[in-house]
Amino acid sequence: MADLDKYSYHEALDRAHVANDHFHEYVESHVVVQHHLELKILAEEVTAKMYDFYNCVAKYEDGQNG
């Protein structure tokens, strides 16, 4: 396992943001997803969970989770 430093946490936070932004922009907002309620709800749940993950990583970056 590699040594963890401040940059490692920042990189993980950035990657979580990029993944979430990509999913939201290109999947959740897609016309097919928006047209079908089941897909729309699931996509919104994915985006929300990815945002939760981003916030969890941010806590580690700030040293709040040890």
A tleap script that builds the chain and sets N, CA, C and O, in Angstrom:
source leaprc.protein.ff14SB
mol = sequence {
  NMET ALA ASP LEU ASP LYS TYR SER TYR HIE
  GLU ALA LEU ASP ARG ALA HIE VAL ALA ASN
  ASP HIE PHE HIE GLU TYR VAL GLU SER HIE
  VAL VAL VAL GLN HIE HIE LEU GLU LEU LYS
  ILE LEU ALA GLU GLU VAL THR ALA LYS MET
  TYR ASP PHE TYR ASN CYS VAL ALA LYS TYR
  GLU ASP GLY GLN ASN CGLY
}
set mol.1.N position { 0.845 -1.178 0.000 }
set mol.1.CA position { 0.000 0.000 0.000 }
set mol.1.C position { 0.891 1.241 0.000 }
set mol.1.O position { 1.863 1.324 0.750 }
set mol.2.N position { 0.551 2.177 -0.831 }
set mol.2.CA position { 1.331 3.409 -0.953 }
set mol.2.C position { 1.129 4.296 0.271 }
set mol.2.O position { 0.096 4.239 0.937 }
set mol.3.N position { 2.139 5.115 0.548 }
set mol.3.CA position { 2.013 6.092 1.625 }
set mol.3.C position { 0.956 7.131 1.252 }
set mol.3.O position { 0.848 7.543 0.097 }
set mol.4.N position { 0.195 7.538 2.239 }
set mol.4.CA position { -0.848 8.523 2.013 }
set mol.4.C position { -0.362 9.892 2.470 }
set mol.4.O position { 0.177 10.050 3.565 }
set mol.5.N position { -0.565 10.861 1.613 }
set mol.5.CA position { -0.246 12.233 1.974 }
set mol.5.C position { -1.428 13.119 1.599 }
set mol.5.O position { -2.426 12.633 1.068 }
set mol.6.N position { -1.320 14.403 1.869 }
set mol.6.CA position { -2.421 15.336 1.592 }
set mol.6.C position { -2.824 15.270 0.122 }
set mol.6.O position { -4.012 15.343 -0.191 }
set mol.7.N position { -1.861 15.133 -0.781 }
set mol.7.CA position { -2.167 15.070 -2.206 }
set mol.7.C position { -2.988 13.824 -2.540 }
set mol.7.O position { -3.880 13.887 -3.387 }
set mol.8.N position { -2.704 12.705 -1.895 }
set mol.8.CA position { -3.462 11.470 -2.152 }
set mol.8.C position { -4.944 11.671 -1.879 }
set mol.8.O position { -5.792 11.223 -2.650 }
set mol.9.N position { -5.250 12.341 -0.787 }
set mol.9.CA position { -6.653 12.600 -0.445 }
set mol.9.C position { -7.285 13.582 -1.420 }
set mol.9.O position { -8.432 13.411 -1.831 }
set mol.10.N position { -6.536 14.599 -1.784 }
set mol.10.CA position { -7.044 15.573 -2.750 }
set mol.10.C position { -7.327 14.898 -4.092 }
set mol.10.O position { -8.335 15.184 -4.739 }
set mol.11.N position { -6.438 14.008 -4.500 }
set mol.11.CA position { -6.620 13.286 -5.765 }
set mol.11.C position { -7.875 12.412 -5.714 }
set mol.11.O position { -8.646 12.382 -6.673 }
set mol.12.N position { -8.083 11.706 -4.607 }
set mol.12.CA position { -9.280 10.867 -4.473 }
set mol.12.C position { -10.537 11.728 -4.496 }
set mol.12.O position { -11.541 11.348 -5.099 }
set mol.13.N position { -10.487 12.879 -3.848 }
set mol.13.CA position { -11.617 13.793 -3.841 }
set mol.13.C position { -11.907 14.297 -5.249 }
set mol.13.O position { -13.065 14.354 -5.665 }
set mol.14.N position { -10.872 14.658 -5.975 }
set mol.14.CA position { -11.041 15.133 -7.345 }
set mol.14.C position { -11.625 14.044 -8.239 }
set mol.14.O position { -12.520 14.322 -9.038 }
set mol.15.N position { -11.144 12.832 -8.122 }
set mol.15.CA position { -11.659 11.726 -8.946 }
set mol.15.C position { -13.114 11.427 -8.623 }
set mol.15.O position { -13.896 11.114 -9.521 }
set mol.16.N position { -13.487 11.521 -7.346 }
set mol.16.CA position { -14.884 11.316 -6.963 }
set mol.16.C position { -15.762 12.404 -7.592 }
set mol.16.O position { -16.865 12.127 -8.064 }
set mol.17.N position { -15.265 13.628 -7.591 }
set mol.17.CA position { -16.021 14.735 -8.195 }
set mol.17.C position { -16.180 14.527 -9.702 }
set mol.17.O position { -17.275 14.693 -10.237 }
set mol.18.N position { -15.109 14.169 -10.376 }
set mol.18.CA position { -15.155 13.972 -11.826 }
set mol.18.C position { -16.132 12.848 -12.186 }
set mol.18.O position { -16.919 12.983 -13.123 }
set mol.19.N position { -16.080 11.748 -11.442 }
set mol.19.CA position { -16.985 10.623 -11.723 }
set mol.19.C position { -18.442 11.032 -11.513 }
set mol.19.O position { -19.308 10.704 -12.324 }
set mol.20.N position { -18.706 11.746 -10.425 }
set mol.20.CA position { -20.071 12.175 -10.141 }
set mol.20.C position { -20.556 13.159 -11.191 }
set mol.20.O position { -21.676 13.038 -11.687 }
set mol.21.N position { -19.733 14.118 -11.527 }
set mol.21.CA position { -20.106 15.109 -12.534 }
set mol.21.C position { -20.378 14.444 -13.883 }
set mol.21.O position { -21.338 14.793 -14.569 }
set mol.22.N position { -19.540 13.496 -14.254 }
set mol.22.CA position { -19.708 12.786 -15.522 }
set mol.22.C position { -21.025 12.015 -15.537 }
set mol.22.O position { -21.774 12.085 -16.511 }
set mol.23.N position { -21.310 11.282 -14.466 }
set mol.23.CA position { -22.551 10.518 -14.408 }
set mol.23.C position { -23.763 11.449 -14.486 }
set mol.23.O position { -24.708 11.192 -15.233 }
set mol.24.N position { -23.725 12.509 -13.720 }
set mol.24.CA position { -24.852 13.445 -13.706 }
set mol.24.C position { -25.066 14.074 -15.082 }
set mol.24.O position { -26.193 14.112 -15.576 }
set mol.25.N position { -24.015 14.558 -15.692 }
set mol.25.CA position { -24.125 15.273 -16.969 }
set mol.25.C position { -24.473 14.375 -18.145 }
set mol.25.O position { -25.231 14.775 -19.029 }
set mol.26.N position { -23.924 13.157 -18.164 }
set mol.26.CA position { -24.070 12.324 -19.360 }
set mol.26.C position { -25.016 11.139 -19.207 }
set mol.26.O position { -25.423 10.546 -20.206 }
set mol.27.N position { -25.369 10.786 -17.986 }
set mol.27.CA position { -26.297 9.673 -17.794 }
set mol.27.C position { -27.617 10.176 -17.199 }
set mol.27.O position { -28.678 10.024 -17.804 }
set mol.28.N position { -27.537 10.773 -16.013 }
set mol.28.CA position { -28.770 11.203 -15.347 }
set mol.28.C position { -29.576 12.185 -16.197 }
set mol.28.O position { -30.805 12.122 -16.212 }
set mol.29.N position { -28.911 13.074 -16.891 }
set mol.29.CA position { -29.630 14.090 -17.664 }
set mol.29.C position { -29.999 13.621 -19.083 }
set mol.29.O position { -30.610 14.375 -19.841 }
set mol.30.N position { -29.635 12.393 -19.440 }
set mol.30.CA position { -29.941 11.888 -20.780 }
set mol.30.C position { -31.446 11.817 -20.987 }
set mol.30.O position { -32.190 11.495 -20.060 }
set mol.31.N position { -31.890 12.112 -22.184 }
set mol.31.CA position { -33.314 12.165 -22.512 }
set mol.31.C position { -34.034 10.850 -22.211 }
set mol.31.O position { -35.177 10.872 -21.754 }
set mol.32.N position { -33.400 9.724 -22.454 }
set mol.32.CA position { -34.031 8.426 -22.179 }
set mol.32.C position { -34.231 8.255 -20.676 }
set mol.32.O position { -35.298 7.829 -20.233 }
set mol.33.N position { -33.218 8.583 -19.901 }
set mol.33.CA position { -33.305 8.462 -18.447 }
set mol.33.C position { -34.395 9.381 -17.912 }
set mol.33.O position { -35.183 8.984 -17.054 }
set mol.34.N position { -34.440 10.597 -18.414 }
set mol.34.CA position { -35.437 11.560 -17.954 }
set mol.34.C position { -36.854 11.173 -18.379 }
set mol.34.O position { -37.825 11.573 -17.736 }
set mol.35.N position { -36.975 10.410 -19.440 }
set mol.35.CA position { -38.286 10.009 -19.960 }
set mol.35.C position { -38.935 8.894 -19.130 }
set mol.35.O position { -40.161 8.807 -19.064 }
set mol.36.N position { -38.124 8.048 -18.502 }
set mol.36.CA position { -38.636 6.894 -17.756 }
set mol.36.C position { -38.432 7.120 -16.262 }
set mol.36.O position { -37.298 7.222 -15.794 }
set mol.37.N position { -39.511 7.196 -15.532 }
set mol.37.CA position { -39.465 7.510 -14.111 }
set mol.37.C position { -38.545 6.565 -13.331 }
set mol.37.O position { -37.775 7.014 -12.482 }
set mol.38.N position { -38.621 5.268 -13.611 }
set mol.38.CA position { -37.777 4.308 -12.897 }
set mol.38.C position { -36.293 4.622 -13.104 }
set mol.38.O position { -35.515 4.625 -12.151 }
set mol.39.N position { -35.910 4.885 -14.355 }
set mol.39.CA position { -34.511 5.218 -14.646 }
set mol.39.C position { -34.109 6.541 -13.999 }
set mol.39.O position { -33.012 6.673 -13.457 }
set mol.40.N position { -35.002 7.505 -14.063 }
set mol.40.CA position { -34.724 8.818 -13.480 }
set mol.40.C position { -34.477 8.706 -11.977 }
set mol.40.O position { -33.520 9.276 -11.453 }
set mol.41.N position { -35.334 7.980 -11.300 }
set mol.41.CA position { -35.191 7.810 -9.849 }
set mol.41.C position { -33.891 7.096 -9.514 }
set mol.41.O position { -33.165 7.521 -8.615 }
set mol.42.N position { -33.588 6.016 -10.225 }
set mol.42.CA position { -32.347 5.281 -9.970 }
set mol.42.C position { -31.118 6.144 -10.237 }
set mol.42.O position { -30.159 6.114 -9.465 }
set mol.43.N position { -31.142 6.907 -11.318 }
set mol.43.CA position { -30.012 7.775 -11.646 }
set mol.43.C position { -29.821 8.850 -10.577 }
set mol.43.O position { -28.692 9.170 -10.205 }
set mol.44.N position { -30.913 9.396 -10.094 }
set mol.44.CA position { -30.825 10.390 -9.023 }
set mol.44.C position { -30.242 9.774 -7.758 }
set mol.44.O position { -29.478 10.424 -7.044 }
set mol.45.N position { -30.600 8.525 -7.479 }
set mol.45.CA position { -30.049 7.827 -6.315 }
set mol.45.C position { -28.549 7.588 -6.471 }
set mol.45.O position { -27.792 7.725 -5.510 }
set mol.46.N position { -28.122 7.231 -7.678 }
set mol.46.CA position { -26.697 7.038 -7.940 }
set mol.46.C position { -25.944 8.341 -7.718 }
set mol.46.O position { -24.915 8.358 -7.042 }
set mol.47.N position { -26.446 9.427 -8.281 }
set mol.47.CA position { -25.803 10.725 -8.108 }
set mol.47.C position { -25.727 11.093 -6.630 }
set mol.47.O position { -24.696 11.582 -6.166 }
set mol.48.N position { -26.794 10.865 -5.896 }
set mol.48.CA position { -26.804 11.188 -4.465 }
set mol.48.C position { -25.788 10.349 -3.702 }
set mol.48.O position { -25.081 10.868 -2.839 }
set mol.49.N position { -25.707 9.059 -4.011 }
set mol.49.CA position { -24.737 8.181 -3.337 }
set mol.49.C position { -23.301 8.593 -3.677 }
set mol.49.O position { -22.424 8.582 -2.813 }
set mol.50.N position { -23.073 8.949 -4.920 }
set mol.50.CA position { -21.735 9.392 -5.312 }
set mol.50.C position { -21.373 10.694 -4.590 }
set mol.50.O position { -20.216 10.903 -4.223 }
set mol.51.N position { -22.348 11.553 -4.392 }
set mol.51.CA position { -22.116 12.787 -3.644 }
set mol.51.C position { -21.819 12.471 -2.178 }
set mol.51.O position { -20.969 13.119 -1.567 }
set mol.52.N position { -22.514 11.479 -1.611 }
set mol.52.CA position { -22.217 11.036 -0.247 }
set mol.52.C position { -20.779 10.540 -0.152 }
set mol.52.O position { -20.073 10.840 0.811 }
set mol.53.N position { -20.351 9.781 -1.156 }
set mol.53.CA position { -18.976 9.275 -1.178 }
set mol.53.C position { -17.985 10.440 -1.234 }
set mol.53.O position { -16.990 10.446 -0.510 }
set mol.54.N position { -18.255 11.407 -2.079 }
set mol.54.CA position { -17.407 12.599 -2.190 }
set mol.54.C position { -17.276 13.279 -0.822 }
set mol.54.O position { -16.176 13.638 -0.402 }
set mol.55.N position { -18.398 13.450 -0.142 }
set mol.55.CA position { -18.363 14.098 1.177 }
set mol.55.C position { -17.600 13.274 2.200 }
set mol.55.O position { -16.930 13.834 3.067 }
set mol.56.N position { -17.689 11.974 2.114 }
set mol.56.CA position { -16.943 11.104 3.015 }
set mol.56.C position { -15.444 11.242 2.769 }
set mol.56.O position { -14.671 11.340 3.721 }
set mol.57.N position { -15.029 11.251 1.523 }
set mol.57.CA position { -13.610 11.461 1.193 }
set mol.57.C position { -13.144 12.814 1.722 }
set mol.57.O position { -12.037 12.930 2.246 }
set mol.58.N position { -13.988 13.837 1.586 }
set mol.58.CA position { -13.639 15.176 2.063 }
set mol.58.C position { -13.371 15.171 3.567 }
set mol.58.O position { -12.484 15.880 4.042 }
set mol.59.N position { -14.128 14.381 4.311 }
set mol.59.CA position { -13.897 14.276 5.753 }
set mol.59.C position { -12.513 13.700 6.041 }
set mol.59.O position { -11.824 14.165 6.949 }
set mol.60.N position { -12.107 12.700 5.279 }
set mol.60.CA position { -10.766 12.142 5.448 }
set mol.60.C position { -9.707 13.162 5.087 }
set mol.60.O position { -8.681 13.267 5.759 }
set mol.61.N position { -9.952 13.911 4.030 }
set mol.61.CA position { -9.004 14.942 3.616 }
set mol.61.C position { -8.836 15.993 4.724 }
set mol.61.O position { -7.736 16.494 4.956 }
set mol.62.N position { -9.927 16.311 5.389 }
set mol.62.CA position { -9.889 17.304 6.465 }
set mol.62.C position { -9.429 16.713 7.794 }
set mol.62.O position { -9.289 17.436 8.780 }
set mol.63.N position { -9.195 15.400 7.823 }
set mol.63.CA position { -8.726 14.758 9.040 }
set mol.63.C position { -9.825 14.470 10.050 }
set mol.63.O position { -9.524 14.221 11.218 }
set mol.64.N position { -11.068 14.493 9.647 }
set mol.64.CA position { -12.182 14.286 10.568 }
set mol.64.C position { -12.485 12.799 10.811 }
set mol.64.O position { -13.184 12.466 11.767 }
set mol.65.N position { -11.974 11.917 9.970 }
set mol.65.CA position { -12.249 10.482 10.102 }
set mol.65.C position { -11.018 9.668 10.468 }
set mol.65.O position { -11.017 8.446 10.317 }
set mol.66.N position { -10.003 10.310 10.933 }
set mol.66.CA position { -8.790 9.597 11.335 }
set mol.66.C position { -8.037 9.143 10.172 }
set mol.66.O position { -6.984 8.522 10.323 }
savepdb mol mol.pdb
quit
